[in-house]
């Protein structure tokens, strides 16, 4: 009888441990707002678009070694009109965004920009503006050492300090308008500031703080769409000469 009781206690203890939150668990609270882009500024707080009653928070696992997403998205759904939602506990490193969609999820109004989250840092609140007349470019990158047969190289090995950056230069086709965004090199991903709707040629380079040390081949015919279009430029390898 004692053996049966002990066995039951061990099973209960194991079950309790399995259900306990991991020490690095955290929740993500997302707030979304429908705004308008004009003259380089963003403003407004419009209601949810008609027919789009659901907001889903997407958390996609991020591989910090290979600098890419992997695995299955974790999705939490909320009423769009609430304009706020908190995920179930998550554990790991994620890219997080919101998506505005119909009740069934079959039609998407817009996706937000991506945010990098490591749950070891604790609970976090993110704000996601959703623009009715502008969009963004999203990209991930790696560096290649042009002096060593384009062997992989980290930002640190390339000598990129806090003064340096990865930069996108987006030129609206048919104009001379050049829009530049700068990103922390060792984040290995970035989302631009809002861009007007149109077709762009995009250049991506690495700056060590004194000047460019390498540029990837130009990307042509890249489209910014609205509402809040998020155009993925893909994973870009940038050859550098440290």
C-alpha positions in Angstrom: 0.0 0.0 0.0 2.9 2.3 0.9 4.4 1.7 -2.6 1.1 2.7 -4.3 0.9 5.9 -2.2 4.5 6.8 -3.0 4.0 6.1 -6.7 0.9 8.4 -6.7 2.8 11.1 -5.0 5.7 10.9 -7.5 3.2 11.1 -10.4 1.5 14.1 -8.8 4.8 15.8 -8.3 5.9 15.2 -11.9 2.6 16.5 -13.2 2.9 19.6 -11.1 6.5 20.2 -12.3 5.4 19.7 -15.9 2.7 22.3 -15.6 4.8 24.9 -13.8 5.9 27.9 -15.9 9.5 27.9 -17.1 11.7 30.5 -15.4 12.0 32.3 -18.7 8.3 32.4 -19.5 6.8 35.8 -20.3 3.7 37.2 -21.8 3.4 39.8 -24.6 0.8 42.5 -24.5 0.1 44.0 -27.9 -1.7 47.3 -28.6 -2.8 48.3 -32.1 -4.0 51.5 -33.5 -5.3 52.5 -37.0 -3.5 55.6 -38.2 -2.7 57.7 -41.3 0.7 58.6 -42.8 1.1 62.1 -44.1 4.0 64.4 -44.6 6.4 62.0 -42.8 4.3 61.8 -39.7 1.8 59.3 -38.3 -1.4 60.2 -36.5 -5.0 59.3 -35.8 -6.9 56.5 -34.0 -9.6 55.1 -36.4 -12.0 52.3 -35.6 -11.4 48.8 -36.9 -12.1 48.5 -40.6 -15.6 47.1 -41.4 -15.7 43.4 -41.7 -12.4 42.8 -39.9 -13.3 41.9 -36.4 -10.3 39.8 -35.3 -6.7 40.7 -34.3 -4.3 37.8 -34.1 -0.9 38.1 -32.4 1.7 36.0 -34.2 4.8 34.8 -32.4 7.3 33.1 -34.7 10.4 31.4 -33.2 13.7 33.1 -34.1 17.0 31.3 -34.5 19.7 33.6 -33.2 22.5 31.4 -34.6 21.3 31.3 -38.3 19.3 34.6 -38.0 16.1 33.2 -39.5 12.6 32.2 -38.3 11.7 28.6 -37.9 9.0 26.3 -36.7 5.4 27.0 -36.2 3.8 30.4 -35.4 2.0 30.6 -32.0 -1.2 32.6 -32.6 -3.4 34.3 -30.0 -6.7 35.8 -31.2 -8.6 38.8 -29.8 -11.5 41.2 -30.7 -10.1 43.9 -33.0 -12.2 46.6 -31.2 -10.4 45.9 -27.9 -7.2 47.3 -29.4 -5.2 45.3 -26.8 -4.5 41.7 -26.1 -2.1 39.6 -24.1 -0.7 36.2 -25.2 -0.5 33.0 -23.2 3.0 32.5 -21.6 5.8 32.0 -24.2 9.3 30.8 -23.7 12.1 31.6 -26.2 13.1 34.1 -28.8 10.4 35.3 -31.2 9.5 37.8 -33.9 6.1 39.1 -33.0 3.5 40.9 -35.1 -0.3 41.5 -35.2 -2.6 40.7 -38.1 -6.0 42.2 -38.7 -8.4 39.8 -40.3 -12.0 38.7 -40.8 -13.7 36.6 -38.2 -12.9 33.4 -40.0 -9.3 34.5 -40.7 -9.8 33.9 -44.4 -9.3 37.6 -45.3 -6.4 39.7 -44.0 -6.7 43.5 -43.8 -3.1 44.2 -42.8 0.0 42.9 -40.9 2.1 45.0 -38.6 5.8 45.3 -38.5 7.9 42.6 -36.7 9.4 43.0 -33.2 12.2 40.9 -31.7 11.4 39.5 -28.3 13.4 37.3 -25.9 11.2 36.1 -23.1 14.2 35.9 -20.7 13.8 39.7 -20.5 10.4 39.4 -18.9 6.9 40.5 -19.9 6.7 43.2 -22.5 4.1 45.6 -24.1 4.4 46.4 -27.8 2.6 49.1 -29.8 1.7 48.4 -33.4 0.5 51.3 -35.6 -1.4 50.2 -38.7 -1.4 52.7 -41.5 -4.2 52.9 -44.1 -2.0 54.5 -46.8 1.6 53.3 -46.3 3.7 50.2 -45.8 7.1 48.9 -44.7 10.0 46.7 -45.9 11.2 43.8 -43.7 14.5 42.1 -44.1 16.9 39.7 -42.4 20.7 39.6 -43.2 24.0 37.9 -42.8 27.5 39.2 -43.7 30.1 37.5 -45.9 33.8 38.3 -45.8 34.7 39.3 -49.4 38.4 38.9 -48.6 38.0 35.2 -47.7 35.8 33.8 -50.4 32.6 35.2 -48.9 33.0 33.1 -45.8 30.3 33.9 -43.2 31.3 36.6 -40.7 29.6 38.1 -37.8 29.0 41.8 -37.3 31.5 41.8 -34.4 34.2 40.1 -36.6 33.6 42.7 -39.3 34.4 45.4 -36.8 30.8 46.8 -36.6 30.5 48.7 -33.3 27.6 50.7 -32.0 28.6 53.5 -34.3 28.0 51.2 -37.3 24.8 50.0 -38.9 23.1 48.1 -41.6 21.3 50.5 -43.9 18.5 50.3 -46.5 18.3 53.0 -49.1 14.9 52.9 -50.9 14.4 55.0 -54.1 10.9 55.5 -55.4 10.9 54.6 -59.1 10.6 57.6 -61.3 11.8 60.0 -58.6 15.1 61.0 -56.9 13.5 60.5 -53.5 15.9 58.4 -51.3 14.6 57.1 -48.0 17.2 55.6 -45.6 16.7 53.4 -42.6 19.4 52.3 -40.2 19.5 49.1 -38.1 21.7 47.6 -35.4 23.9 45.2 -37.3 23.9 42.3 -34.8 20.1 42.2 -34.6 20.2 40.6 -38.1 16.7 41.8 -39.0 14.9 45.1 -39.4 11.7 46.8 -40.4 11.8 50.2 -42.1 9.9 53.3 -41.1 6.6 53.9 -43.0 7.0 54.3 -46.8 4.5 55.8 -49.3 2.8 53.3 -51.6 4.9 52.7 -54.8 7.6 50.7 -56.5 11.1 50.9 -55.1 14.7 50.0 -55.8 16.4 49.0 -52.6 20.1 49.0 -51.7 21.3 47.4 -48.5 24.8 48.1 -47.2 26.9 47.9 -44.0 28.5 51.0 -42.5 31.2 50.7 -39.9 30.7 54.3 -38.6 33.2 55.8 -41.0 31.7 54.7 -44.3 30.3 51.7 -46.2 32.3 48.5 -46.1 30.0 46.5 -48.4 26.8 46.6 -50.4 24.5 43.8 -51.5 23.2 43.6 -55.0 20.3 46.1 -55.5 16.7 44.8 -55.2 14.4 46.1 -58.0 10.7 46.3 -58.4 9.9 46.0 -54.7 6.4 47.2 -54.0 5.0 49.0 -50.9 1.3 48.4 -50.6 -1.5 49.7 -48.3 -3.1 49.3 -45.9 0.1 48.7 -43.8 1.6 46.4 -46.4 4.7 44.5 -45.1 6.9 43.5 -48.0 9.5 40.9 -47.1 12.8 41.6 -48.9 14.0 38.2 -47.9 17.3 37.0 -46.3 20.1 39.1 -47.7 23.8 38.3 -47.7 25.9 41.4 -47.6 29.6 41.0 -48.8 31.9 43.2 -46.7 35.6 44.1 -46.7 36.5 44.6 -43.0 
